[in-house]
Amino acid sequence: MNAFKTLMLAAAAAVLATPALAQSDKAWTVPRAGDWIVTGRVTDVFSQADDAIKTAAAADTGLHVDVGDSVMPTLGFTYFLTDHLAVEAILGATKHEIRAQGGTTDVAVHETWVLPPVVTLQYRPLTEGRFSPYVGAGVNYMVFFDGKDQNNFKVKLDDGFGYALQAGADLGLKGPWSLNIDVKKVWFKTDADINDGAMNSDVHLDPWVVSVGVGRKF
């Protein structure tokens, strides 16, 4: 709920800030081939992982993995290959707490930063007006860094590739400025090695990446 409120406040702030952002009264137009949009966003990355933690002998411990969400600033760079096709890359890092839960147990085991760059190919059906919806698909690569173990646990997470689907829209404001709403679903599984192999879990992170922000067309 806190993350949702943060995103809604960010959207409201973006709308209220647009008169100050506008550099001209010229109406925004849908981008065409060769255009760029650079978008600053507030992004919520949240996973619904609930995978079992098992022993080295594959016995169920009765515990499962919980991964906390994270709201952070991100940047999106979109280049229009044609009037209808664009490529987007997003940059940003998020911080997540990993917990072991089950029965009366609820303990933090690890805290890590994640660099989840996502590159998508977008299809944009409209070439006129101030509204540019899109859908996309692409790949991502999850990199875990600056991890900190908690409560005498030792956790190792494997980096790797995943894939993503995307939907969103740019709503033209004034001049080169637009309001952006973007939702991505990423599918990614990591192997979590706990206490040097004494326990492990195949964690399906599969995060939702929900963003609002303001873009500038170049």
ABEGO torsion letter per residue (X at the ends): XAAAAAAAAAAAAAAAAAAAABABABBBBBBBBGBBBBBBBBBBBBBABABBBBBAAGBBAGBBBBBBBBBBBBBBBBBBABAABBBBBBBEBBBBBBBBBEEABBBBABBBBBBBBBBBBBBBABABEABBBBBBBBBBBBBBBGBBBBGGBBBBBBBEBBBBBBBBBBBBBBEABBBBBBBBBBBBBBBBBBGGGABBBBBBAGBBBBBBBBBBBX
